[in-house]
Amino acid sequence: MHIPDGYLGPATCGVLYAVMLPIWAFASKIVKKTLRSRQVPMLAIAAAFSFVIMMFNVPIPGGTTGHAVGAVLAAILLGPWAACIAVTVALVVQALLFGDGGITAIGANCFNMAFVEVFVGYYIYKIISGHSSVISARRVIAAGIAGYVAINIAAFSAAVLFGIQPLLHRAASGESLYCPYGLNVAIPAMLGEHMLIFGWVEAIVTAMVIKYLQKQDPNILETAEEVIE
Amino acid sequence: MKKNNFIERSISGAVSFLKESIFADEYASKNGFLQSLDPRIKTLTFLMFIMAILFTKSIAILLCLYAACLVLALFSKINIGFFLKRTWIFIPLFSLFIAIPALFSIFTPGQTILTINIIGAKLIITRQGLSSASLFVTRVVTSVSFAVLLNVTTRHFELLRVLRIFKVPQIFVMTLGMCYRYIYLFLEIVENTYLAIKSRVGSRLHYKKGQEIVAWNISSLWQRSYYLNEAVYNAMLSRGYSGEPVLLNDFKIKSKDWAWLFSITLFFVIIILGGKII
């Protein structure tokens, strides 16, 4: 899902930076207002947590492993605006310091993972869980469904960005200048792997973490609910 | 029961991450050309390089930029073997792999340059396909190389502080700096936890049990993080934190930095204007 430099043309990168700027500005304004001063380090700790979640190898059938993004989990634990900042910070650290995800594609990666995935996941979780208690099984199911759907919508968004490159940037002689595959290839390729593998990894991780927290420390989930509201 | 190596992979992932950071810091403290530049000027000029790579439509310019990147790495006393390994694995190799189908007429129709017969099936490589695939891979590897060169020749803390020149709000810069420190702490916790699990259960584990272990690890990490917040806030207060972050500014720009900035800006303008003409 981390789009590297060179896959997207300048117009797409520029537009997505422009789209993300007001979202980041609004997110920092909301978070500054809602976060108590005691919780200032929480943002940094949550960003590091988002970064480390992406490094966990989750075993899947067949002896291989996959990675989760953890954006929906961050949204459930922190609220969507704080999660947007935390995932953004994690993505910036990955791109700037570890070359994972492009510098010119930070806007696009943040749009997919820190905005689309976070907000879609959070609202699906909220709708399904309704007013149920923080320790109810309904919340575990809601977290799993939210994780699965949100990562697939984020993957679809990334696929559309890949797929429009040949339409936007093509030399006069017919060659593609950036990602060479159109929507007819990019969408099935991205959605196929996410619907079959990564979506399930995200769903299992999100649901099981909520289940464990319900069992071990429901106080954390209750406080998260209060802070978000 | 299936042999599952996710514990091993997670441990080696954490260890290689920590090793890579140590290597990066080692190179950043060498007495090379890029290390001697002001981090702000260096970051600005590297962004110009990356933008030039993004904008150019010519594979010749991309190859020249890639060669320039390797020369800069040499002048900065970076081991070329390490640099090539670090830059080619994983993104450019993956890009090379996904660019292969684009060579063929099924994905990129155009002028035929080679026809291959495989068990009766005719595969046609087109000029447009070859050109698209090579442009794509060269652009990716050149961008990745510049990004890696910037982060191995600059101390990570300096690189994060540099964001201030792009008017990034201080809350973001402070969060980035603190986040960077916590990543190491968390990775150490994860590594130690997995080592403890490995020493107790070995490597043979059903994948469902493995998923439970990962979920338990993530939730336990969140619990620790959550309670760490209070201790960190108290530590911040005891060091004089009053609600607004204050960041040190000890960067100094020398005449060499201005000369470097001027030449790269000129080069960038030529590439951008030239791109419209070529």
Boltz contact constraints between the chains, C-beta under 6 A:
constraints:
  - contact:
      token1: [A, 4]
      token2: [B, 91]
      max_distance: 6.0
  - contact:
      token1: [A, 5]
      token2: [B, 143]
      max_distance: 6.0
  - contact:
      token1: [A, 6]
      token2: [B, 139]
      max_distance: 6.0
  - contact:
      token1: [A, 6]
      token2: [B, 140]
      max_distance: 6.0
  - contact:
      token1: [A, 6]
      token2: [B, 143]
      max_distance: 6.0
  - contact:
      token1: [A, 10]
      token2: [B, 54]
      max_distance: 6.0
  - contact:
      token1: [A, 10]
      token2: [B, 55]
      max_distance: 6.0
  - contact:
      token1: [A, 37]
      token2: [B, 243]
      max_distance: 6.0
  - contact:
      token1: [A, 38]
      token2: [B, 233]
      max_distance: 6.0
  - contact:
      token1: [A, 41]
      token2: [B, 229]
      max_distance: 6.0
  - contact:
      token1: [A, 41]
      token2: [B, 232]
      max_distance: 6.0
  - contact:
      token1: [A, 41]
      token2: [B, 233]
      max_distance: 6.0
  - contact:
      token1: [A, 42]
      token2: [B, 229]
      max_distance: 6.0
  - contact:
      token1: [A, 43]
      token2: [B, 175]
      max_distance: 6.0
  - contact:
      token1: [A, 44]
      token2: [B, 175]
      max_distance: 6.0
  - contact:
      token1: [A, 44]
      token2: [B, 178]
      max_distance: 6.0
  - contact:
      token1: [A, 44]
      token2: [B, 179]
      max_distance: 6.0
  - contact:
      token1: [A, 45]
      token2: [B, 182]
      max_distance: 6.0
  - contact:
      token1: [A, 45]
      token2: [B, 225]
      max_distance: 6.0
  - contact:
      token1: [A, 45]
      token2: [B, 229]
      max_distance: 6.0
  - contact:
      token1: [A, 47]
      token2: [B, 179]
      max_distance: 6.0
  - contact:
      token1: [A, 48]
      token2: [B, 179]
      max_distance: 6.0
  - contact:
      token1: [A, 48]
      token2: [B, 182]
      max_distance: 6.0
  - contact:
      token1: [A, 48]
      token2: [B, 183]
      max_distance: 6.0
  - contact:
      token1: [A, 48]
      token2: [B, 186]
      max_distance: 6.0
  - contact:
      token1: [A, 49]
      token2: [B, 225]
      max_distance: 6.0
  - contact:
      token1: [A, 51]
      token2: [B, 183]
      max_distance: 6.0
  - contact:
      token1: [A, 52]
      token2: [B, 186]
      max_distance: 6.0
  - contact:
      token1: [A, 55]
      token2: [B, 13]
      max_distance: 6.0
  - contact:
      token1: [A, 56]
      token2: [B, 214]
      max_distance: 6.0
  - contact:
      token1: [A, 57]
      token2: [B, 6]
      max_distance: 6.0
  - contact:
      token1: [A, 57]
      token2: [B, 9]
      max_distance: 6.0
  - contact:
      token1: [A, 57]
      token2: [B, 10]
      max_distance: 6.0
  - contact:
      token1: [A, 58]
      token2: [B, 214]
      max_distance: 6.0
  - contact:
      token1: [A, 59]
      token2: [B, 4]
      max_distance: 6.0
  - contact:
      token1: [A, 59]
      token2: [B, 6]
      max_distance: 6.0
  - contact:
      token1: [A, 59]
      token2: [B, 207]
      max_distance: 6.0
  - contact:
      token1: [A, 59]
      token2: [B, 210]
      max_distance: 6.0
  - contact:
      token1: [A, 61]
      token2: [B, 207]
      max_distance: 6.0
  - contact:
      token1: [A, 63]
      token2: [B, 2]
      max_distance: 6.0
  - contact:
      token1: [A, 65]
      token2: [B, 6]
      max_distance: 6.0
  - contact:
      token1: [A, 65]
      token2: [B, 9]
      max_distance: 6.0
  - contact:
      token1: [A, 89]
      token2: [B, 175]
      max_distance: 6.0
  - contact:
      token1: [A, 89]
      token2: [B, 176]
      max_distance: 6.0
  - contact:
      token1: [A, 89]
      token2: [B, 179]
      max_distance: 6.0
  - contact:
      token1: [A, 97]
      token2: [B, 151]
      max_distance: 6.0
  - contact:
      token1: [A, 97]
      token2: [B, 156]
      max_distance: 6.0
  - contact:
      token1: [A, 99]
      token2: [B, 144]
      max_distance: 6.0
  - contact:
      token1: [A, 99]
      token2: [B, 147]
      max_distance: 6.0
  - contact:
      token1: [A, 99]
      token2: [B, 148]
      max_distance: 6.0
  - contact:
      token1: [A, 103]
      token2: [B, 50]
      max_distance: 6.0
  - contact:
      token1: [A, 103]
      token2: [B, 147]
      max_distance: 6.0
  - contact:
      token1: [A, 104]
      token2: [B, 54]
      max_distance: 6.0
  - contact:
      token1: [A, 174]
      token2: [B, 110]
      max_distance: 6.0
  - contact:
      token1: [A, 174]
      token2: [B, 128]
      max_distance: 6.0
  - contact:
      token1: [A, 175]
      token2: [B, 128]
      max_distance: 6.0
  - contact:
      token1: [A, 175]
      token2: [B, 131]
      max_distance: 6.0
  - contact:
      token1: [A, 175]
      token2: [B, 132]
      max_distance: 6.0
  - contact:
      token1: [A, 176]
      token2: [B, 132]
      max_distance: 6.0
  - contact:
      token1: [A, 177]
      token2: [B, 57]
      max_distance: 6.0
  - contact:
      token1: [A, 180]
      token2: [B, 102]
      max_distance: 6.0
  - contact:
      token1: [A, 180]
      token2: [B, 132]
      max_distance: 6.0
  - contact:
      token1: [A, 180]
      token2: [B, 136]
      max_distance: 6.0
  - contact:
      token1: [A, 204]
      token2: [B, 211]
      max_distance: 6.0
  - contact:
      token1: [A, 208]
      token2: [B, 215]
      max_distance: 6.0
  - contact:
      token1: [A, 209]
      token2: [B, 215]
      max_distance: 6.0
  - contact:
      token1: [A, 209]
      token2: [B, 218]
      max_distance: 6.0
  - contact:
      token1: [A, 209]
      token2: [B, 219]
      max_distance: 6.0
  - contact:
      token1: [A, 212]
      token2: [B, 215]
      max_distance: 6.0
  - contact:
      token1: [A, 212]
      token2: [B, 216]
      max_distance: 6.0
  - contact:
      token1: [A, 212]
      token2: [B, 219]
      max_distance: 6.0
  - contact:
      token1: [A, 213]
      token2: [B, 219]
      max_distance: 6.0
  - contact:
      token1: [A, 217]
      token2: [B, 223]
      max_distance: 6.0
  - contact:
      token1: [A, 220]
      token2: [B, 226]
      max_distance: 6.0
